[in-house]
Amino acid sequence: MTISIDEADPCAAAATLRQVYVRLVAGEGAMEVRFRAGSNGVERSVTYHRAHPDRLLAVIRGFEEQCAQLQGRGPRRFALGTGGMR
């Protein structure tokens, strides 16, 4: 199954890739994803297999962070500082 994604809309890309992730984890075969970017429509394709769904999850999280920034929300995770309190 091949799915096309427009990188200009990170919110829609994250939602579509989340569906691909669920299918992979559920046991469906390899999924091919085509990414379109820029005004000239440069395309690249990636095939995700069940063996490495974590790579797809990393791409999804990247799009979710871009979507959050476009909507004015802060980052999902925060780092804790080291050292004691004064």
C-alpha positions as YAML, in Angstrom:
chain: A
units: angstrom
residues:
- id: 1
  name: MET
  ca: [0.00, 0.00, 0.00]
- id: 2
  name: THR
  ca: [1.35, 3.42, -0.96]
- id: 3
  name: ILE
  ca: [0.33, 6.60, 0.84]
- id: 4
  name: SER
  ca: [1.19, 10.13, -0.33]
- id: 5
  name: ILE
  ca: [1.86, 12.85, 2.23]
- id: 6
  name: ASP
  ca: [2.29, 16.59, 1.73]
- id: 7
  name: GLU
  ca: [4.96, 17.87, 4.13]
- id: 8
  name: ALA
  ca: [3.53, 21.39, 3.93]
- id: 9
  name: ASP
  ca: [0.71, 20.32, 6.30]
- id: 10
  name: PRO
  ca: [2.41, 18.64, 9.29]
- id: 11
  name: CYS
  ca: [-0.88, 18.10, 11.17]
- id: 12
  name: ALA
  ca: [-2.41, 16.07, 8.33]
- id: 13
  name: ALA
  ca: [0.90, 14.26, 7.78]
- id: 14
  name: ALA
  ca: [1.06, 13.23, 11.44]
- id: 15
  name: ALA
  ca: [-2.53, 11.95, 11.40]
- id: 16
  name: THR
  ca: [-1.97, 9.92, 8.22]
- id: 17
  name: LEU
  ca: [1.33, 8.48, 9.45]
- id: 18
  name: ARG
  ca: [-0.32, 7.55, 12.76]
- id: 19
  name: GLN
  ca: [-2.76, 5.36, 10.75]
- id: 20
  name: VAL
  ca: [0.18, 3.75, 8.92]
- id: 21
  name: TYR
  ca: [1.86, 3.06, 12.27]
- id: 22
  name: VAL
  ca: [-1.26, 1.36, 13.65]
- id: 23
  name: ARG
  ca: [-1.46, -0.86, 10.55]
- id: 24
  name: LEU
  ca: [2.19, -1.85, 10.85]
- id: 25
  name: VAL
  ca: [1.90, -2.68, 14.54]
- id: 26
  name: ALA
  ca: [-1.29, -4.65, 13.82]
- id: 27
  name: GLY
  ca: [0.69, -6.93, 11.54]
- id: 28
  name: GLU
  ca: [0.02, -5.68, 8.04]
- id: 29
  name: GLY
  ca: [2.93, -5.91, 5.62]
- id: 30
  name: ALA
  ca: [5.31, -3.19, 4.51]
- id: 31
  name: MET
  ca: [3.90, 0.28, 3.93]
- id: 32
  name: GLU
  ca: [5.34, 2.69, 1.37]
- id: 33
  name: VAL
  ca: [5.01, 6.40, 2.11]
- id: 34
  name: ARG
  ca: [5.69, 9.13, -0.46]
- id: 35
  name: PHE
  ca: [6.61, 12.57, 0.85]
- id: 36
  name: ARG
  ca: [6.08, 15.70, -1.27]
- id: 37
  name: ALA
  ca: [7.83, 18.89, -0.25]
- id: 38
  name: GLY
  ca: [8.31, 22.39, -1.52]
- id: 39
  name: SER
  ca: [6.67, 24.34, -4.29]
- id: 40
  name: ASN
  ca: [8.42, 22.27, -6.96]
- id: 41
  name: GLY
  ca: [6.91, 19.04, -5.55]
- id: 42
  name: VAL
  ca: [10.10, 17.09, -4.87]
- id: 43
  name: GLU
  ca: [9.12, 13.53, -3.95]
- id: 44
  name: ARG
  ca: [10.88, 10.89, -1.92]
- id: 45
  name: SER
  ca: [9.58, 7.52, -0.83]
- id: 46
  name: VAL
  ca: [10.30, 5.38, 2.21]
- id: 47
  name: THR
  ca: [9.19, 1.81, 2.89]
- id: 48
  name: TYR
  ca: [8.51, 0.96, 6.53]
- id: 49
  name: HIS
  ca: [8.47, -2.66, 7.66]
- id: 50
  name: ARG
  ca: [7.12, -4.28, 10.80]
- id: 51
  name: ALA
  ca: [10.68, -4.85, 12.02]
- id: 52
  name: HIS
  ca: [11.31, -1.12, 12.61]
- id: 53
  name: PRO
  ca: [8.09, 0.72, 13.50]
- id: 54
  name: ASP
  ca: [10.13, 2.90, 15.88]
- id: 55
  name: ARG
  ca: [11.65, 4.72, 12.89]
- id: 56
  name: LEU
  ca: [8.18, 5.60, 11.66]
- id: 57
  name: LEU
  ca: [7.21, 6.70, 15.17]
- id: 58
  name: ALA
  ca: [10.18, 9.12, 15.20]
- id: 59
  name: VAL
  ca: [8.95, 10.68, 11.93]
- id: 60
  name: ILE
  ca: [5.42, 10.96, 13.36]
- id: 61
  name: ARG
  ca: [6.70, 12.73, 16.48]
- id: 62
  name: GLY
  ca: [8.63, 15.19, 14.32]
- id: 63
  name: PHE
  ca: [5.47, 16.11, 12.39]
- id: 64
  name: GLU
  ca: [3.49, 16.34, 15.64]
- id: 65
  name: GLU
  ca: [6.04, 18.81, 17.04]
- id: 66
  name: GLN
  ca: [5.88, 20.91, 13.84]
- id: 67
  name: CYS
  ca: [2.07, 20.85, 14.07]
- id: 68
  name: ALA
  ca: [2.17, 21.98, 17.70]
- id: 69
  name: GLN
  ca: [4.47, 24.89, 16.79]
- id: 70
  name: LEU
  ca: [2.11, 25.98, 13.99]
- id: 71
  name: GLN
  ca: [-0.79, 25.95, 16.45]
- id: 72
  name: GLY
  ca: [1.16, 27.97, 19.01]
- id: 73
  name: ARG
  ca: [1.61, 25.16, 21.52]
- id: 74
  name: GLY
  ca: [4.89, 24.47, 23.30]
- id: 75
  name: PRO
  ca: [7.00, 21.35, 23.11]
- id: 76
  name: ARG
  ca: [5.51, 18.09, 24.36]
- id: 77
  name: ARG
  ca: [8.47, 17.15, 26.54]
- id: 78
  name: PHE
  ca: [10.50, 19.24, 28.91]
- id: 79
  name: ALA
  ca: [14.00, 18.58, 30.20]
- id: 80
  name: LEU
  ca: [14.74, 18.65, 33.89]
- id: 81
  name: GLY
  ca: [17.72, 20.69, 34.99]
- id: 82
  name: THR
  ca: [20.52, 19.16, 36.99]
- id: 83
  name: GLY
  ca: [21.69, 20.42, 40.35]
- id: 84
  name: GLY
  ca: [20.00, 21.33, 43.57]
- id: 85
  name: MET
  ca: [17.52, 24.01, 44.42]
- id: 86
  name: ARG
  ca: [18.73, 27.23, 46.04]
...
